[in-house]
Amino acid sequence: MAQLRFTAKGMIITGSALPDAMRRLNTLLLHTAADQTATTATMIMARYRPAERRLAWVRAGHLPPLLIRGGEARFLPLPEGNLLGASFDSVYVEETLQLEPGDHLLLYTDGLIEVPGETVDRGLARLAEAAATAMGGGFTEPLAQLLASLHPAGRDDVCVLDIKLPSDAE
């Protein structure tokens, strides 16, 4: 993952389009794996333009970002994008999202929602419910509230990025 992360950072900083960068990361992983055992990875790559409040993003098999707007949580529709390292002919499609004041957008690893013996859909539903409560409930530390309500400690890796746009009143 470190190799993918640093390679992605280099491509994006030098101006690569998101789908092109994802395709090249896929090729890199496929060629790296040829000498070893097959390796796959999921990823979301995004570029945010603050002046326009616009987020462009692509995905490679990753779980959907969660948008909390006006106290309601909804998962973003998933654009096409296979796991990195799964196929030489993978296609990656860029989507855009217009963010609004007060929005929270959560990007997260699977460790946040996975519970042994439970379906991914149940984990996603639990996340949406907990996020709507935490992010829309006036908590001073909504991300801490969210993590406490989901109890991810001791499970798989957990990483959450909360992109919050200040409300007009802030």
CNS distance restraints for C-alpha pairs under 8 A (distance, minus, plus):
assign (resid   1 and name CA) (resid   5 and name CA) 5.99 0.50 0.50
assign (resid   1 and name CA) (resid  41 and name CA) 7.72 0.50 0.50
assign (resid   2 and name CA) (resid   6 and name CA) 6.14 0.50 0.50
assign (resid   3 and name CA) (resid   7 and name CA) 6.01 0.50 0.50
assign (resid   4 and name CA) (resid   8 and name CA) 5.93 0.50 0.50
assign (resid   4 and name CA) (resid  25 and name CA) 6.66 0.50 0.50
assign (resid   4 and name CA) (resid  29 and name CA) 7.97 0.50 0.50
assign (resid   5 and name CA) (resid   9 and name CA) 6.16 0.50 0.50
assign (resid   6 and name CA) (resid  10 and name CA) 6.24 0.50 0.50
assign (resid   7 and name CA) (resid  11 and name CA) 6.32 0.50 0.50
assign (resid   7 and name CA) (resid  25 and name CA) 7.57 0.50 0.50
assign (resid   8 and name CA) (resid  12 and name CA) 6.13 0.50 0.50
assign (resid   8 and name CA) (resid  21 and name CA) 6.67 0.50 0.50
assign (resid   8 and name CA) (resid  22 and name CA) 7.80 0.50 0.50
assign (resid   8 and name CA) (resid  25 and name CA) 7.10 0.50 0.50
assign (resid   9 and name CA) (resid  13 and name CA) 6.02 0.50 0.50
assign (resid  10 and name CA) (resid  14 and name CA) 6.25 0.50 0.50
assign (resid  11 and name CA) (resid  15 and name CA) 6.54 0.50 0.50
assign (resid  11 and name CA) (resid  16 and name CA) 5.49 0.50 0.50
assign (resid  11 and name CA) (resid  21 and name CA) 6.25 0.50 0.50
assign (resid  12 and name CA) (resid  16 and name CA) 5.16 0.50 0.50
assign (resid  12 and name CA) (resid  17 and name CA) 7.24 0.50 0.50
assign (resid  12 and name CA) (resid  18 and name CA) 7.27 0.50 0.50
assign (resid  12 and name CA) (resid  21 and name CA) 7.15 0.50 0.50
assign (resid  16 and name CA) (resid  20 and name CA) 6.52 0.50 0.50
assign (resid  16 and name CA) (resid  21 and name CA) 5.97 0.50 0.50
assign (resid  17 and name CA) (resid  21 and name CA) 6.19 0.50 0.50
assign (resid  18 and name CA) (resid  22 and name CA) 6.21 0.50 0.50
assign (resid  18 and name CA) (resid  45 and name CA) 6.94 0.50 0.50
assign (resid  18 and name CA) (resid  46 and name CA) 7.29 0.50 0.50
assign (resid  18 and name CA) (resid  57 and name CA) 7.01 0.50 0.50
assign (resid  18 and name CA) (resid  58 and name CA) 6.45 0.50 0.50
assign (resid  18 and name CA) (resid  94 and name CA) 6.92 0.50 0.50
assign (resid  19 and name CA) (resid  23 and name CA) 6.18 0.50 0.50
assign (resid  19 and name CA) (resid  58 and name CA) 6.46 0.50 0.50
assign (resid  19 and name CA) (resid  92 and name CA) 5.24 0.50 0.50
assign (resid  19 and name CA) (resid  93 and name CA) 6.06 0.50 0.50
assign (resid  19 and name CA) (resid  94 and name CA) 6.19 0.50 0.50
assign (resid  20 and name CA) (resid  24 and name CA) 6.24 0.50 0.50
assign (resid  21 and name CA) (resid  25 and name CA) 6.18 0.50 0.50
assign (resid  22 and name CA) (resid  26 and name CA) 6.16 0.50 0.50
assign (resid  22 and name CA) (resid  45 and name CA) 7.88 0.50 0.50
assign (resid  22 and name CA) (resid  58 and name CA) 7.72 0.50 0.50
assign (resid  22 and name CA) (resid  60 and name CA) 7.56 0.50 0.50
assign (resid  22 and name CA) (resid  92 and name CA) 6.84 0.50 0.50
assign (resid  23 and name CA) (resid  27 and name CA) 6.31 0.50 0.50
assign (resid  23 and name CA) (resid  90 and name CA) 7.27 0.50 0.50
assign (resid  23 and name CA) (resid  91 and name CA) 7.25 0.50 0.50
assign (resid  23 and name CA) (resid  92 and name CA) 6.91 0.50 0.50
assign (resid  24 and name CA) (resid  28 and name CA) 6.10 0.50 0.50
assign (resid  25 and name CA) (resid  29 and name CA) 6.18 0.50 0.50
assign (resid  25 and name CA) (resid  84 and name CA) 7.12 0.50 0.50
assign (resid  26 and name CA) (resid  30 and name CA) 6.18 0.50 0.50
assign (resid  26 and name CA) (resid  84 and name CA) 4.68 0.50 0.50
assign (resid  26 and name CA) (resid  85 and name CA) 5.29 0.50 0.50
assign (resid  26 and name CA) (resid  86 and name CA) 7.92 0.50 0.50
assign (resid  26 and name CA) (resid  87 and name CA) 7.96 0.50 0.50
assign (resid  26 and name CA) (resid  88 and name CA) 7.50 0.50 0.50
assign (resid  26 and name CA) (resid  90 and name CA) 7.85 0.50 0.50
assign (resid  27 and name CA) (resid  31 and name CA) 6.14 0.50 0.50
assign (resid  27 and name CA) (resid  85 and name CA) 7.16 0.50 0.50
assign (resid  27 and name CA) (resid  88 and name CA) 6.73 0.50 0.50
assign (resid  28 and name CA) (resid  32 and name CA) 6.00 0.50 0.50
assign (resid  29 and name CA) (resid  33 and name CA) 5.96 0.50 0.50
assign (resid  29 and name CA) (resid  39 and name CA) 7.11 0.50 0.50
assign (resid  29 and name CA) (resid  40 and name CA) 7.47 0.50 0.50
assign (resid  29 and name CA) (resid  84 and name CA) 6.80 0.50 0.50
assign (resid  29 and name CA) (resid  85 and name CA) 5.23 0.50 0.50
assign (resid  30 and name CA) (resid  34 and name CA) 6.36 0.50 0.50
assign (resid  30 and name CA) (resid  38 and name CA) 7.72 0.50 0.50
assign (resid  30 and name CA) (resid  39 and name CA) 7.68 0.50 0.50
assign (resid  30 and name CA) (resid  84 and name CA) 7.92 0.50 0.50
assign (resid  30 and name CA) (resid  85 and name CA) 4.86 0.50 0.50
assign (resid  30 and name CA) (resid  86 and name CA) 7.56 0.50 0.50
assign (resid  30 and name CA) (resid  87 and name CA) 7.68 0.50 0.50
assign (resid  30 and name CA) (resid  88 and name CA) 7.33 0.50 0.50
assign (resid  31 and name CA) (resid  35 and name CA) 7.52 0.50 0.50
assign (resid  32 and name CA) (resid  36 and name CA) 7.18 0.50 0.50
assign (resid  33 and name CA) (resid  37 and name CA) 5.71 0.50 0.50
assign (resid  33 and name CA) (resid  38 and name CA) 5.06 0.50 0.50
assign (resid  33 and name CA) (resid  39 and name CA) 5.90 0.50 0.50
assign (resid  33 and name CA) (resid  85 and name CA) 7.84 0.50 0.50
assign (resid  34 and name CA) (resid  38 and name CA) 7.11 0.50 0.50
assign (resid  38 and name CA) (resid  85 and name CA) 7.52 0.50 0.50
assign (resid  39 and name CA) (resid  85 and name CA) 6.08 0.50 0.50
assign (resid  40 and name CA) (resid  83 and name CA) 6.24 0.50 0.50
assign (resid  40 and name CA) (resid  84 and name CA) 5.33 0.50 0.50
assign (resid  40 and name CA) (resid  85 and name CA) 4.66 0.50 0.50
assign (resid  40 and name CA) (resid  86 and name CA) 6.20 0.50 0.50
assign (resid  41 and name CA) (resid  60 and name CA) 7.71 0.50 0.50
assign (resid  41 and name CA) (resid  61 and name CA) 7.82 0.50 0.50
assign (resid  41 and name CA) (resid  83 and name CA) 5.83 0.50 0.50
assign (resid  41 and name CA) (resid  84 and name CA) 5.14 0.50 0.50
assign (resid  41 and name CA) (resid  85 and name CA) 6.86 0.50 0.50
assign (resid  42 and name CA) (resid  59 and name CA) 7.59 0.50 0.50
assign (resid  42 and name CA) (resid  60 and name CA) 5.19 0.50 0.50
assign (resid  42 and name CA) (resid  61 and name CA) 5.04 0.50 0.50
assign (resid  42 and name CA) (resid  62 and name CA) 4.83 0.50 0.50
assign (resid  42 and name CA) (resid  83 and name CA) 5.37 0.50 0.50
assign (resid  42 and name CA) (resid  84 and name CA) 6.17 0.50 0.50
assign (resid  43 and name CA) (resid  59 and name CA) 5.72 0.50 0.50
assign (resid  43 and name CA) (resid  60 and name CA) 5.08 0.50 0.50
assign (resid  43 and name CA) (resid  61 and name CA) 6.74 0.50 0.50
assign (resid  43 and name CA) (resid  62 and name CA) 5.41 0.50 0.50
assign (resid  43 and name CA) (resid  83 and name CA) 7.83 0.50 0.50
assign (resid  43 and name CA) (resid  84 and name CA) 7.71 0.50 0.50
assign (resid  44 and name CA) (resid  57 and name CA) 6.95 0.50 0.50
assign (resid  44 and name CA) (resid  58 and name CA) 5.81 0.50 0.50
assign (resid  44 and name CA) (resid  59 and name CA) 4.40 0.50 0.50
assign (resid  44 and name CA) (resid  60 and name CA) 6.35 0.50 0.50
assign (resid  44 and name CA) (resid  62 and name CA) 6.31 0.50 0.50
assign (resid  45 and name CA) (resid  57 and name CA) 5.62 0.50 0.50
assign (resid  45 and name CA) (resid  58 and name CA) 5.51 0.50 0.50
assign (resid  45 and name CA) (resid  59 and name CA) 6.40 0.50 0.50
assign (resid  46 and name CA) (resid  55 and name CA) 6.70 0.50 0.50
assign (resid  46 and name CA) (resid  56 and name CA) 5.52 0.50 0.50
assign (resid  46 and name CA) (resid  57 and name CA) 4.11 0.50 0.50
assign (resid  46 and name CA) (resid  58 and name CA) 6.49 0.50 0.50
assign (resid  47 and name CA) (resid  55 and name CA) 5.78 0.50 0.50
assign (resid  47 and name CA) (resid  56 and name CA) 5.29 0.50 0.50
assign (resid  47 and name CA) (resid  57 and name CA) 6.40 0.50 0.50
assign (resid  48 and name CA) (resid  53 and name CA) 7.21 0.50 0.50
assign (resid  48 and name CA) (resid  54 and name CA) 5.85 0.50 0.50
assign (resid  48 and name CA) (resid  55 and name CA) 4.41 0.50 0.50
assign (resid  48 and name CA) (resid  56 and name CA) 6.40 0.50 0.50
assign (resid  49 and name CA) (resid  53 and name CA) 5.72 0.50 0.50
assign (resid  49 and name CA) (resid  54 and name CA) 5.28 0.50 0.50
assign (resid  49 and name CA) (resid  55 and name CA) 6.33 0.50 0.50
assign (resid  50 and name CA) (resid  54 and name CA) 6.70 0.50 0.50
assign (resid  53 and name CA) (resid  98 and name CA) 6.07 0.50 0.50
assign (resid  53 and name CA) (resid  99 and name CA) 5.37 0.50 0.50
assign (resid  53 and name CA) (resid 100 and name CA) 7.08 0.50 0.50
assign (resid  54 and name CA) (resid  96 and name CA) 6.81 0.50 0.50
assign (resid  54 and name CA) (resid  97 and name CA) 5.74 0.50 0.50
assign (resid  54 and name CA) (resid  98 and name CA) 4.72 0.50 0.50
assign (resid  54 and name CA) (resid  99 and name CA) 5.99 0.50 0.50
assign (resid  55 and name CA) (resid  96 and name CA) 5.50 0.50 0.50
assign (resid  55 and name CA) (resid  97 and name CA) 5.15 0.50 0.50
assign (resid  55 and name CA) (resid  98 and name CA) 6.51 0.50 0.50
assign (resid  55 and name CA) (resid  99 and name CA) 7.34 0.50 0.50
assign (resid  56 and name CA) (resid  94 and name CA) 6.62 0.50 0.50
assign (resid  56 and name CA) (resid  95 and name CA) 5.69 0.50 0.50
assign (resid  56 and name CA) (resid  96 and name CA) 4.28 0.50 0.50
assign (resid  56 and name CA) (resid  97 and name CA) 6.45 0.50 0.50
assign (resid  57 and name CA) (resid  94 and name CA) 5.50 0.50 0.50
assign (resid  57 and name CA) (resid  95 and name CA) 5.48 0.50 0.50
assign (resid  57 and name CA) (resid  96 and name CA) 6.27 0.50 0.50
assign (resid  58 and name CA) (resid  79 and name CA) 7.03 0.50 0.50
assign (resid  58 and name CA) (resid  81 and name CA) 7.36 0.50 0.50
assign (resid  58 and name CA) (resid  92 and name CA) 6.50 0.50 0.50
assign (resid  58 and name CA) (resid  93 and name CA) 5.99 0.50 0.50
assign (resid  58 and name CA) (resid  94 and name CA) 4.81 0.50 0.50
assign (resid  58 and name CA) (resid  95 and name CA) 6.46 0.50 0.50
assign (resid  59 and name CA) (resid  78 and name CA) 7.81 0.50 0.50
assign (resid  59 and name CA) (resid  79 and name CA) 6.98 0.50 0.50
assign (resid  59 and name CA) (resid  80 and name CA) 7.41 0.50 0.50
assign (resid  59 and name CA) (resid  81 and name CA) 5.42 0.50 0.50
assign (resid  59 and name CA) (resid  82 and name CA) 7.78 0.50 0.50
assign (resid  59 and name CA) (resid  92 and name CA) 6.90 0.50 0.50
assign (resid  59 and name CA) (resid  93 and name CA) 7.74 0.50 0.50
assign (resid  60 and name CA) (resid  80 and name CA) 7.98 0.50 0.50
assign (resid  60 and name CA) (resid  81 and name CA) 4.56 0.50 0.50
assign (resid  60 and name CA) (resid  82 and name CA) 4.92 0.50 0.50
assign (resid  60 and name CA) (resid  83 and name CA) 4.69 0.50 0.50
assign (resid  60 and name CA) (resid  84 and name CA) 5.88 0.50 0.50
assign (resid  60 and name CA) (resid  92 and name CA) 7.16 0.50 0.50
assign (resid  61 and name CA) (resid  81 and name CA) 5.80 0.50 0.50
assign (resid  61 and name CA) (resid  82 and name CA) 4.95 0.50 0.50
assign (resid  61 and name CA) (resid  83 and name CA) 4.40 0.50 0.50
assign (resid  61 and name CA) (resid  84 and name CA) 7.48 0.50 0.50
assign (resid  62 and name CA) (resid  83 and name CA) 7.54 0.50 0.50
assign (resid  63 and name CA) (resid 108 and name CA) 7.86 0.50 0.50
assign (resid  63 and name CA) (resid 109 and name CA) 7.72 0.50 0.50
assign (resid  63 and name CA) (resid 110 and name CA) 7.23 0.50 0.50
assign (resid  64 and name CA) (resid  75 and name CA) 5.86 0.50 0.50
assign (resid  64 and name CA) (resid  76 and name CA) 5.87 0.50 0.50
assign (resid  64 and name CA) (resid  77 and name CA) 7.11 0.50 0.50
assign (resid  64 and name CA) (resid  78 and name CA) 6.19 0.50 0.50
assign (resid  64 and name CA) (resid 107 and name CA) 7.77 0.50 0.50
assign (resid  65 and name CA) (resid  75 and name CA) 5.80 0.50 0.50
assign (resid  65 and name CA) (resid  76 and name CA) 5.72 0.50 0.50
assign (resid  65 and name CA) (resid 105 and name CA) 6.77 0.50 0.50
assign (resid  65 and name CA) (resid 106 and name CA) 5.66 0.50 0.50
assign (resid  65 and name CA) (resid 107 and name CA) 5.10 0.50 0.50
assign (resid  65 and name CA) (resid 108 and name CA) 7.45 0.50 0.50
assign (resid  66 and name CA) (resid  73 and name CA) 6.63 0.50 0.50
assign (resid  66 and name CA) (resid  74 and name CA) 5.73 0.50 0.50
assign (resid  66 and name CA) (resid  75 and name CA) 4.43 0.50 0.50
assign (resid  66 and name CA) (resid  76 and name CA) 6.18 0.50 0.50
assign (resid  66 and name CA) (resid 105 and name CA) 5.65 0.50 0.50
assign (resid  66 and name CA) (resid 106 and name CA) 5.04 0.50 0.50
assign (resid  66 and name CA) (resid 107 and name CA) 6.83 0.50 0.50
assign (resid  66 and name CA) (resid 128 and name CA) 7.26 0.50 0.50
assign (resid  67 and name CA) (resid  73 and name CA) 5.61 0.50 0.50
assign (resid  67 and name CA) (resid  74 and name CA) 5.42 0.50 0.50
assign (resid  67 and name CA) (resid  75 and name CA) 6.07 0.50 0.50
assign (resid  67 and name CA) (resid  76 and name CA) 6.86 0.50 0.50
assign (resid  67 and name CA) (resid 103 and name CA) 7.08 0.50 0.50
assign (resid  67 and name CA) (resid 104 and name CA) 5.87 0.50 0.50
assign (resid  67 and name CA) (resid 105 and name CA) 4.56 0.50 0.50
assign (resid  67 and name CA) (resid 106 and name CA) 6.44 0.50 0.50
assign (resid  68 and name CA) (resid  72 and name CA) 5.41 0.50 0.50
assign (resid  68 and name CA) (resid  73 and name CA) 4.32 0.50 0.50
assign (resid  68 and name CA) (resid  74 and name CA) 6.54 0.50 0.50
assign (resid  68 and name CA) (resid 103 and name CA) 5.82 0.50 0.50
assign (resid  68 and name CA) (resid 104 and name CA) 5.07 0.50 0.50
assign (resid  68 and name CA) (resid 105 and name CA) 6.28 0.50 0.50
assign (resid  68 and name CA) (resid 131 and name CA) 7.28 0.50 0.50
assign (resid  68 and name CA) (resid 132 and name CA) 6.28 0.50 0.50
assign (resid  68 and name CA) (resid 135 and name CA) 7.09 0.50 0.50
assign (resid  68 and name CA) (resid 136 and name CA) 7.71 0.50 0.50
assign (resid  69 and name CA) (resid  73 and name CA) 6.52 0.50 0.50
assign (resid  69 and name CA) (resid 102 and name CA) 6.96 0.50 0.50
assign (resid  69 and name CA) (resid 103 and name CA) 4.95 0.50 0.50
assign (resid  69 and name CA) (resid 104 and name CA) 6.70 0.50 0.50
assign (resid  70 and name CA) (resid 102 and name CA) 7.55 0.50 0.50
assign (resid  70 and name CA) (resid 103 and name CA) 7.43 0.50 0.50
assign (resid  70 and name CA) (resid 136 and name CA) 7.08 0.50 0.50
assign (resid  71 and name CA) (resid 132 and name CA) 5.46 0.50 0.50
assign (resid  71 and name CA) (resid 133 and name CA) 7.33 0.50 0.50
assign (resid  71 and name CA) (resid 135 and name CA) 7.07 0.50 0.50
assign (resid  71 and name CA) (resid 136 and name CA) 4.45 0.50 0.50
assign (resid  71 and name CA) (resid 137 and name CA) 7.63 0.50 0.50
assign (resid  72 and name CA) (resid 132 and name CA) 5.49 0.50 0.50
assign (resid  72 and name CA) (resid 136 and name CA) 7.66 0.50 0.50
assign (resid  73 and name CA) (resid 128 and name CA) 5.52 0.50 0.50
assign (resid  73 and name CA) (resid 129 and name CA) 7.25 0.50 0.50
assign (resid  73 and name CA) (resid 131 and name CA) 6.89 0.50 0.50
assign (resid  73 and name CA) (resid 132 and name CA) 5.31 0.50 0.50
assign (resid  74 and name CA) (resid 128 and name CA) 6.88 0.50 0.50
assign (resid  75 and name CA) (resid 128 and name CA) 7.90 0.50 0.50
assign (resid  79 and name CA) (resid  92 and name CA) 7.59 0.50 0.50
assign (resid  79 and name CA) (resid  93 and name CA) 5.73 0.50 0.50
assign (resid  79 and name CA) (resid  94 and name CA) 6.93 0.50 0.50
assign (resid  79 and name CA) (resid  95 and name CA) 6.64 0.50 0.50
assign (resid  80 and name CA) (resid  91 and name CA) 6.72 0.50 0.50
assign (resid  80 and name CA) (resid  92 and name CA) 5.69 0.50 0.50
assign (resid  80 and name CA) (resid  93 and name CA) 5.50 0.50 0.50
assign (resid  81 and name CA) (resid  90 and name CA) 6.88 0.50 0.50
assign (resid  81 and name CA) (resid  91 and name CA) 5.74 0.50 0.50
assign (resid  81 and name CA) (resid  92 and name CA) 4.53 0.50 0.50
assign (resid  81 and name CA) (resid  93 and name CA) 6.56 0.50 0.50
assign (resid  82 and name CA) (resid  86 and name CA) 6.84 0.50 0.50
assign (resid  82 and name CA) (resid  87 and name CA) 7.76 0.50 0.50
assign (resid  82 and name CA) (resid  90 and name CA) 5.88 0.50 0.50
assign (resid  82 and name CA) (resid  91 and name CA) 7.00 0.50 0.50
assign (resid  82 and name CA) (resid  92 and name CA) 7.35 0.50 0.50
assign (resid  86 and name CA) (resid  90 and name CA) 7.71 0.50 0.50
assign (resid  99 and name CA) (resid 103 and name CA) 6.47 0.50 0.50
assign (resid  99 and name CA) (resid 165 and name CA) 7.59 0.50 0.50
assign (resid 100 and name CA) (resid 165 and name CA) 6.93 0.50 0.50
assign (resid 101 and name CA) (resid 165 and name CA) 5.23 0.50 0.50
assign (resid 101 and name CA) (resid 166 and name CA) 5.50 0.50 0.50
assign (resid 101 and name CA) (resid 167 and name CA) 4.35 0.50 0.50
assign (resid 101 and name CA) (resid 168 and name CA) 6.02 0.50 0.50
assign (resid 102 and name CA) (resid 164 and name CA) 6.75 0.50 0.50
assign (resid 102 and name CA) (resid 165 and name CA) 5.18 0.50 0.50
assign (resid 102 and name CA) (resid 166 and name CA) 5.22 0.50 0.50
assign (resid 102 and name CA) (resid 167 and name CA) 4.15 0.50 0.50
assign (resid 102 and name CA) (resid 168 and name CA) 7.53 0.50 0.50
assign (resid 103 and name CA) (resid 163 and name CA) 7.96 0.50 0.50
assign (resid 103 and name CA) (resid 164 and name CA) 5.74 0.50 0.50
assign (resid 103 and name CA) (resid 165 and name CA) 5.43 0.50 0.50
assign (resid 103 and name CA) (resid 166 and name CA) 7.65 0.50 0.50
assign (resid 103 and name CA) (resid 167 and name CA) 7.79 0.50 0.50
assign (resid 104 and name CA) (resid 135 and name CA) 7.21 0.50 0.50
assign (resid 104 and name CA) (resid 162 and name CA) 6.30 0.50 0.50
assign (resid 104 and name CA) (resid 163 and name CA) 5.50 0.50 0.50
assign (resid 104 and name CA) (resid 164 and name CA) 4.43 0.50 0.50
assign (resid 104 and name CA) (resid 165 and name CA) 6.59 0.50 0.50
assign (resid 105 and name CA) (resid 161 and name CA) 7.95 0.50 0.50
assign (resid 105 and name CA) (resid 162 and name CA) 5.72 0.50 0.50
assign (resid 105 and name CA) (resid 163 and name CA) 5.00 0.50 0.50
assign (resid 105 and name CA) (resid 164 and name CA) 6.48 0.50 0.50
assign (resid 106 and name CA) (resid 160 and name CA) 6.72 0.50 0.50
assign (resid 106 and name CA) (resid 161 and name CA) 5.63 0.50 0.50
assign (resid 106 and name CA) (resid 162 and name CA) 4.74 0.50 0.50
assign (resid 106 and name CA) (resid 163 and name CA) 6.36 0.50 0.50
assign (resid 107 and name CA) (resid 160 and name CA) 5.75 0.50 0.50
assign (resid 107 and name CA) (resid 161 and name CA) 5.11 0.50 0.50
assign (resid 107 and name CA) (resid 162 and name CA) 6.70 0.50 0.50
assign (resid 108 and name CA) (resid 112 and name CA) 6.79 0.50 0.50
assign (resid 108 and name CA) (resid 158 and name CA) 7.32 0.50 0.50
assign (resid 108 and name CA) (resid 159 and name CA) 5.48 0.50 0.50
assign (resid 108 and name CA) (resid 160 and name CA) 4.31 0.50 0.50
assign (resid 108 and name CA) (resid 161 and name CA) 6.23 0.50 0.50
assign (resid 109 and name CA) (resid 113 and name CA) 7.97 0.50 0.50
assign (resid 109 and name CA) (resid 157 and name CA) 7.06 0.50 0.50
assign (resid 109 and name CA) (resid 158 and name CA) 5.71 0.50 0.50
assign (resid 109 and name CA) (resid 159 and name CA) 5.44 0.50 0.50
assign (resid 109 and name CA) (resid 160 and name CA) 6.73 0.50 0.50
assign (resid 110 and name CA) (resid 114 and name CA) 6.01 0.50 0.50
assign (resid 110 and name CA) (resid 156 and name CA) 7.74 0.50 0.50
assign (resid 110 and name CA) (resid 157 and name CA) 7.60 0.50 0.50
assign (resid 110 and name CA) (resid 158 and name CA) 7.16 0.50 0.50
assign (resid 111 and name CA) (resid 152 and name CA) 7.07 0.50 0.50
assign (resid 111 and name CA) (resid 155 and name CA) 6.41 0.50 0.50
assign (resid 111 and name CA) (resid 156 and name CA) 4.59 0.50 0.50
assign (resid 111 and name CA) (resid 157 and name CA) 5.04 0.50 0.50
assign (resid 111 and name CA) (resid 158 and name CA) 4.79 0.50 0.50
assign (resid 111 and name CA) (resid 159 and name CA) 7.67 0.50 0.50
assign (resid 112 and name CA) (resid 150 and name CA) 7.49 0.50 0.50
assign (resid 112 and name CA) (resid 152 and name CA) 5.76 0.50 0.50
assign (resid 112 and name CA) (resid 156 and name CA) 7.83 0.50 0.50
assign (resid 112 and name CA) (resid 157 and name CA) 7.66 0.50 0.50
assign (resid 112 and name CA) (resid 158 and name CA) 5.29 0.50 0.50
assign (resid 112 and name CA) (resid 159 and name CA) 7.25 0.50 0.50
assign (resid 112 and name CA) (resid 160 and name CA) 7.82 0.50 0.50
assign (resid 113 and name CA) (resid 120 and name CA) 7.21 0.50 0.50
assign (resid 113 and name CA) (resid 123 and name CA) 4.64 0.50 0.50
assign (resid 113 and name CA) (resid 124 and name CA) 6.21 0.50 0.50
assign (resid 113 and name CA) (resid 126 and name CA) 7.65 0.50 0.50
assign (resid 113 and name CA) (resid 127 and name CA) 6.60 0.50 0.50
assign (resid 113 and name CA) (resid 150 and name CA) 7.87 0.50 0.50
assign (resid 113 and name CA) (resid 152 and name CA) 7.73 0.50 0.50
assign (resid 114 and name CA) (resid 118 and name CA) 7.23 0.50 0.50
assign (resid 114 and name CA) (resid 119 and name CA) 7.78 0.50 0.50
assign (resid 114 and name CA) (resid 120 and name CA) 6.39 0.50 0.50
assign (resid 114 and name CA) (resid 123 and name CA) 5.89 0.50 0.50
assign (resid 115 and name CA) (resid 119 and name CA) 7.90 0.50 0.50
assign (resid 115 and name CA) (resid 123 and name CA) 7.17 0.50 0.50
assign (resid 118 and name CA) (resid 122 and name CA) 6.64 0.50 0.50
assign (resid 118 and name CA) (resid 123 and name CA) 7.20 0.50 0.50
assign (resid 119 and name CA) (resid 123 and name CA) 6.55 0.50 0.50
assign (resid 120 and name CA) (resid 124 and name CA) 6.15 0.50 0.50
assign (resid 121 and name CA) (resid 125 and name CA) 6.18 0.50 0.50
assign (resid 122 and name CA) (resid 126 and name CA) 6.17 0.50 0.50
assign (resid 123 and name CA) (resid 127 and name CA) 6.22 0.50 0.50
assign (resid 124 and name CA) (resid 128 and name CA) 6.21 0.50 0.50
assign (resid 125 and name CA) (resid 129 and name CA) 6.26 0.50 0.50
assign (resid 126 and name CA) (resid 130 and name CA) 6.12 0.50 0.50
assign (resid 126 and name CA) (resid 150 and name CA) 7.90 0.50 0.50
assign (resid 127 and name CA) (resid 131 and name CA) 5.87 0.50 0.50
assign (resid 127 and name CA) (resid 150 and name CA) 7.38 0.50 0.50
assign (resid 128 and name CA) (resid 132 and name CA) 6.10 0.50 0.50
assign (resid 129 and name CA) (resid 133 and name CA) 6.42 0.50 0.50
assign (resid 130 and name CA) (resid 134 and name CA) 6.05 0.50 0.50
assign (resid 130 and name CA) (resid 146 and name CA) 6.06 0.50 0.50
assign (resid 130 and name CA) (resid 149 and name CA) 6.71 0.50 0.50
assign (resid 130 and name CA) (resid 150 and name CA) 7.28 0.50 0.50
assign (resid 131 and name CA) (resid 135 and name CA) 5.59 0.50 0.50
assign (resid 131 and name CA) (resid 136 and name CA) 7.73 0.50 0.50
assign (resid 131 and name CA) (resid 146 and name CA) 5.97 0.50 0.50
assign (resid 132 and name CA) (resid 136 and name CA) 5.53 0.50 0.50
assign (resid 132 and name CA) (resid 137 and name CA) 7.63 0.50 0.50
assign (resid 133 and name CA) (resid 137 and name CA) 5.33 0.50 0.50
assign (resid 134 and name CA) (resid 138 and name CA) 7.55 0.50 0.50
assign (resid 134 and name CA) (resid 139 and name CA) 6.59 0.50 0.50
assign (resid 134 and name CA) (resid 142 and name CA) 5.01 0.50 0.50
assign (resid 134 and name CA) (resid 143 and name CA) 7.11 0.50 0.50
assign (resid 134 and name CA) (resid 145 and name CA) 5.78 0.50 0.50
assign (resid 134 and name CA) (resid 146 and name CA) 5.44 0.50 0.50
assign (resid 135 and name CA) (resid 139 and name CA) 7.24 0.50 0.50
assign (resid 135 and name CA) (resid 142 and name CA) 5.24 0.50 0.50
assign (resid 135 and name CA) (resid 143 and name CA) 7.36 0.50 0.50
assign (resid 135 and name CA) (resid 146 and name CA) 7.78 0.50 0.50
assign (resid 137 and name CA) (resid 142 and name CA) 7.89 0.50 0.50
assign (resid 138 and name CA) (resid 142 and name CA) 7.64 0.50 0.50
assign (resid 139 and name CA) (resid 145 and name CA) 7.41 0.50 0.50
assign (resid 141 and name CA) (resid 145 and name CA) 6.34 0.50 0.50
assign (resid 142 and name CA) (resid 146 and name CA) 6.08 0.50 0.50
assign (resid 143 and name CA) (resid 147 and name CA) 6.23 0.50 0.50
assign (resid 143 and name CA) (resid 162 and name CA) 7.31 0.50 0.50
assign (resid 144 and name CA) (resid 148 and name CA) 6.09 0.50 0.50
assign (resid 145 and name CA) (resid 149 and name CA) 6.17 0.50 0.50
assign (resid 146 and name CA) (resid 150 and name CA) 6.34 0.50 0.50
assign (resid 147 and name CA) (resid 151 and name CA) 6.12 0.50 0.50
assign (resid 147 and name CA) (resid 152 and name CA) 6.84 0.50 0.50
assign (resid 148 and name CA) (resid 152 and name CA) 7.86 0.50 0.50
assign (resid 152 and name CA) (resid 158 and name CA) 7.10 0.50 0.50
assign (resid 166 and name CA) (resid 170 and name CA) 5.72 0.50 0.50
